[in-house]
Amino acid sequence: MHAFDVLGDPVRRRILELLADGEMSSGAVSEVMREEFGISQPGVSQHLKVLRENGFATVRPEGTRRLYAVNSDPLRDIDAWLVRFRHFWTPHLDALATELARGKRERRLRESADGPGDEPVQQRSTP
């Protein structure tokens, strides 16, 4: 299965998001997926199997539990593939960051000019 086929499923993407925060038991993953997607434990097990068989997740036994974790190697492969497309969005994100910084700076300057606790002065229009 191709990496984008694996990640094309919203349930599998959500499972990877959960595992990105740290190792989780299959039972804990199943509980979240049941709450968020209404999927049964056997259904979640199938998704975990797809992630495991395609290298996106690892599993290690701990007693009777199975603990799942993200394997970042396939994600690095996807990141490498995306490199050729980054030029489409990177300049836009850089411009957004610049505008956000400019807005914060202007707000900070306005607040310091008004003084602490001062209300901004509103101009009255004369009829």
Backbone as numpy.savetxt, mean C-alpha at the origin, in Angstrom:
# Nx Ny Nz CAx CAy CAz Cx Cy Cz
2.08 -19.35 -13.90 1.22 -18.18 -13.90 2.13 -16.94 -13.90
1.80 -15.98 -14.71 2.57 -14.74 -14.79 2.35 -13.90 -13.53
3.35 -13.14 -13.15 3.28 -12.34 -11.92 2.07 -11.42 -11.90
1.75 -10.80 -13.03 0.61 -9.89 -13.05 -0.72 -10.64 -12.97
-0.74 -11.90 -13.40 -1.93 -12.72 -13.21 -2.13 -13.01 -11.72
-1.04 -13.27 -11.03 -1.11 -13.52 -9.59 -1.61 -12.27 -8.88
-1.03 -11.13 -9.22 -1.38 -9.88 -8.54 -2.67 -9.24 -9.07
-3.20 -9.77 -10.16 -4.43 -9.23 -10.72 -5.65 -9.48 -9.85
-5.55 -10.42 -8.95 -6.67 -10.75 -8.08 -6.64 -9.88 -6.83
-7.72 -9.16 -6.53 -7.72 -8.27 -5.36 -7.54 -8.99 -4.03
-7.99 -10.23 -3.94 -7.82 -10.99 -2.69 -6.34 -11.27 -2.47
-5.65 -11.72 -3.52 -4.22 -12.01 -3.37 -3.42 -10.74 -3.10
-3.80 -9.63 -3.73 -3.11 -8.37 -3.43 -3.30 -8.01 -1.96
-4.51 -8.16 -1.45 -4.79 -7.83 -0.05 -4.02 -8.75 0.90
-3.93 -10.01 0.55 -3.15 -10.94 1.38 -1.70 -10.48 1.43
-1.14 -10.10 0.30 0.25 -9.61 0.30 0.39 -8.34 1.12
-0.61 -7.46 1.08 -0.57 -6.26 1.91 -0.52 -6.63 3.39
-1.32 -7.60 3.78 -1.31 -8.06 5.17 0.04 -8.64 5.55
0.58 -9.48 4.67 1.85 -10.13 4.96 3.02 -9.15 4.93
2.86 -8.04 4.24 3.92 -7.03 4.21 4.17 -6.45 5.59
3.18 -6.52 6.46 3.33 -6.01 7.83 4.00 -7.03 8.74
4.20 -8.24 8.26 4.85 -9.27 9.06 4.18 -10.62 8.87
4.83 -11.61 9.37 4.33 -12.98 9.28 2.94 -13.11 9.90
2.09 -13.93 9.26 0.74 -14.17 9.77 0.40 -15.64 9.61
-0.38 -16.14 10.53 -0.86 -17.51 10.40 -1.95 -17.55 9.32
-2.13 -18.73 8.75 -3.18 -18.87 7.74 -4.55 -18.57 8.34
-4.74 -18.92 9.62 -6.01 -18.63 10.29 -6.27 -17.14 10.41
-5.23 -16.38 10.73 -5.39 -14.91 10.86 -5.68 -14.29 9.49
-5.00 -14.77 8.46 -5.26 -14.28 7.11 -6.68 -14.61 6.71
-7.11 -15.85 6.99 -8.47 -16.28 6.64 -9.52 -15.42 7.33
-9.28 -15.07 8.58 -10.24 -14.25 9.32 -10.42 -12.88 8.68
-9.31 -12.25 8.30 -9.40 -10.93 7.65 -10.09 -11.05 6.30
-9.75 -12.06 5.54 -10.35 -12.22 4.21 -11.85 -12.53 4.30
-12.23 -13.28 5.33 -13.66 -13.55 5.53 -14.40 -12.26 5.83
-13.81 -11.43 6.70 -14.45 -10.16 7.06 -14.51 -9.20 5.87
-13.43 -9.11 5.11 -13.36 -8.11 4.04 -13.97 -8.58 2.72
-13.86 -9.88 2.42 -14.31 -10.38 1.12 -15.39 -11.45 1.21
-15.67 -11.93 2.42 -16.67 -12.99 2.56 -16.20 -14.33 2.02
-14.89 -14.56 2.04 -14.32 -15.80 1.50 -14.11 -16.80 2.62
-14.41 -18.06 2.32 -14.23 -19.13 3.30 -12.75 -19.47 3.48
-12.46 -20.21 4.54 -11.08 -20.63 4.81 -10.51 -21.46 3.66
-11.25 -22.41 3.08 -10.70 -23.16 1.94 -10.39 -22.25 0.74
-11.23 -21.23 0.54 -10.97 -20.28 -0.55 -9.69 -19.50 -0.31
-9.49 -19.05 0.92 -8.27 -18.32 1.26 -7.06 -19.24 1.11
-7.21 -20.50 1.50 -6.11 -21.46 1.36 -5.69 -21.60 -0.10
-6.65 -21.56 -1.00 -6.32 -21.63 -2.43 -5.52 -20.41 -2.87
-5.91 -19.24 -2.40 -5.16 -18.02 -2.74 -3.75 -18.06 -2.16
-3.63 -18.54 -0.93 -2.30 -18.67 -0.32 -1.45 -19.67 -1.11
-2.07 -20.73 -1.59 -1.36 -21.72 -2.39 -0.83 -21.10 -3.68
-1.67 -20.29 -4.34 -1.23 -19.62 -5.58 -0.05 -18.69 -5.28
-0.15 -17.93 -4.19 0.95 -17.03 -3.83 2.22 -17.82 -3.52
2.08 -18.91 -2.81 3.23 -19.75 -2.44 3.84 -20.40 -3.67
3.02 -21.01 -4.51 3.53 -21.73 -5.68 4.17 -20.81 -6.71
3.78 -19.54 -6.70 4.35 -18.58 -7.64 5.44 -17.73 -7.01
5.84 -18.09 -5.81 6.99 -17.46 -5.18 6.74 -16.16 -4.45
5.49 -15.72 -4.35 5.18 -14.45 -3.70 5.11 -14.57 -2.18
4.90 -15.77 -1.69 4.80 -15.98 -0.25 5.59 -17.22 0.13
6.08 -17.19 1.35 6.75 -18.36 1.92 5.89 -18.84 3.08
6.07 -20.09 3.43 5.34 -20.65 4.57 6.32 -21.46 5.41
6.13 -21.36 6.71 6.94 -22.18 7.61 6.02 -22.72 8.69
6.21 -24.00 8.98 5.39 -24.59 10.04 5.88 -24.16 11.41
4.94 -23.94 12.29 5.25 -23.67 13.70 4.21 -24.44 14.51
4.58 -25.62 14.93 3.62 -26.50 15.60 2.54 -26.89 14.61
1.30 -26.64 14.99 0.18 -26.97 14.10 -0.18 -25.82 13.17
0.45 -24.68 13.38 0.15 -23.50 12.55 1.08 -23.42 11.36
0.63 -22.70 10.34 1.45 -22.38 9.18 1.56 -20.86 9.14
2.79 -20.38 9.16 3.02 -18.94 9.15 3.48 -18.51 7.76
2.78 -17.52 7.21 3.06 -17.03 5.86 3.78 -15.68 5.95
4.64 -15.44 4.97 5.38 -14.18 4.88 5.56 -13.84 3.40
5.84 -12.58 3.12 6.09 -12.14 1.75 7.49 -12.58 1.33
7.60 -13.05 0.11 8.89 -13.27 -0.53 9.05 -12.13 -1.53
10.03 -11.28 -1.33 10.15 -10.06 -2.14 10.77 -10.27 -3.51
11.35 -11.43 -3.79 12.01 -11.64 -5.09 11.10 -11.38 -6.29
9.90 -11.96 -6.35 9.04 -11.68 -7.51 8.63 -10.21 -7.58
8.52 -9.56 -6.42 8.15 -8.14 -6.42 9.28 -7.30 -7.01
10.52 -7.71 -6.77 11.66 -7.02 -7.38 11.63 -7.17 -8.89
11.23 -8.35 -9.37 11.12 -8.58 -10.81 10.07 -7.65 -11.42
8.96 -7.50 -10.74 7.90 -6.60 -11.22 8.41 -5.15 -11.22
9.10 -4.78 -10.15 9.66 -3.43 -10.06 10.63 -3.17 -11.21
11.46 -4.15 -11.53 12.41 -4.00 -12.64 11.66 -3.83 -13.96
10.57 -4.55 -14.14 9.79 -4.42 -15.36 9.15 -3.05 -15.46
8.71 -2.51 -14.32 8.05 -1.20 -14.30 8.99 -0.03 -14.56
10.29 -0.25 -14.45 11.26 0.84 -14.62 11.03 1.59 -15.93
10.78 0.87 -16.99 10.62 1.53 -18.29 9.37 2.42 -18.37
8.46 2.27 -17.41 7.23 3.05 -17.45 7.21 4.19 -16.43
8.16 4.23 -15.53 8.15 5.23 -14.45 8.16 6.66 -14.97
8.78 6.88 -16.12 8.84 8.24 -16.65 7.45 8.82 -16.92
6.45 7.97 -17.00 5.09 8.47 -17.23 4.52 9.15 -15.99
4.89 8.68 -14.78 4.29 9.26 -13.59 5.25 9.99 -12.67
6.54 9.72 -12.77 7.49 10.34 -11.85 7.48 11.86 -11.92
7.53 12.48 -13.11 7.52 13.96 -13.14 6.26 14.55 -12.50
5.13 13.88 -12.69 3.88 14.37 -12.10 3.94 14.29 -10.57
4.48 13.22 -10.06 4.60 13.09 -8.60 5.60 14.10 -8.04
6.69 14.33 -8.78 7.67 15.34 -8.35 7.03 16.72 -8.32
6.23 17.03 -9.34 5.55 18.33 -9.38 4.55 18.45 -8.24
3.85 17.39 -7.93 2.91 17.41 -6.82 3.65 17.65 -5.50
4.77 16.99 -5.30 5.56 17.19 -4.08 6.02 18.63 -3.97
6.42 19.23 -5.08 6.84 20.63 -5.08 5.69 21.55 -4.69
4.51 21.31 -5.25 3.35 22.14 -4.92 2.93 21.99 -3.46
2.99 20.78 -2.94 2.66 20.57 -1.53 3.64 21.31 -0.63
4.93 21.23 -0.96 5.94 21.94 -0.17 5.73 23.45 -0.25
5.40 23.94 -1.43 5.16 25.38 -1.62 3.96 25.82 -0.77
2.89 25.03 -0.79 1.70 25.36 0.00 2.00 25.38 1.49
2.76 24.42 1.97 3.13 24.40 3.40 3.96 25.62 3.76
4.92 25.96 2.88 5.78 27.12 3.14 4.95 28.40 3.20
4.05 28.58 2.25 3.20 29.77 2.23 2.31 29.84 3.46
1.76 28.73 3.88 0.91 28.70 5.06 1.72 29.06 6.31
2.94 28.52 6.41 3.81 28.81 7.54 4.16 30.30 7.57
4.45 30.89 6.41 4.78 32.32 6.34 3.58 33.18 6.73
2.39 32.80 6.27 1.17 33.55 6.62 0.93 33.49 8.12
1.09 32.30 8.70 0.85 32.13 10.13 1.86 32.93 10.96
3.10 32.97 10.54 4.10 33.73 11.29 3.89 35.23 11.11
3.36 35.66 9.96 3.10 37.09 9.74 1.90 37.55 10.55
0.91 36.67 10.73 -0.28 37.03 11.50 0.03 37.08 12.98
1.03 36.37 13.41 1.37 36.33 14.83 0.56 35.26 15.52
1.06 34.80 16.65 0.34 33.75 17.37 -0.97 34.26 17.94
-2.02 33.53 17.65 -3.32 33.88 18.21 -4.03 35.02 17.50
-3.38 35.70 16.58 -4.03 36.79 15.85 -4.93 36.23 14.78
-6.05 36.87 14.62 -6.95 36.50 13.54 -6.50 37.23 12.29
-6.57 36.58 11.14 -6.21 37.29 9.91 -7.13 38.49 9.71
-6.57 39.58 9.24 -7.33 40.81 9.01 -8.07 40.67 7.70
-9.39 40.96 7.75 -10.18 40.91 6.54 -10.41 42.34 6.07
-10.27 42.53 4.77 -10.48 43.86 4.22 -11.98 44.07 4.02
-12.39 45.29 4.34 -13.82 45.62 4.13 -13.94 46.34 2.81
-14.99 46.00 2.12 -15.26 46.73 0.88 -16.17 47.89 1.19
-15.86 49.01 0.61 -16.68 50.21 0.84 -17.67 50.36 -0.28
-18.90 50.69 0.08 -19.94 50.82 -0.96 -19.79 52.08 -1.75
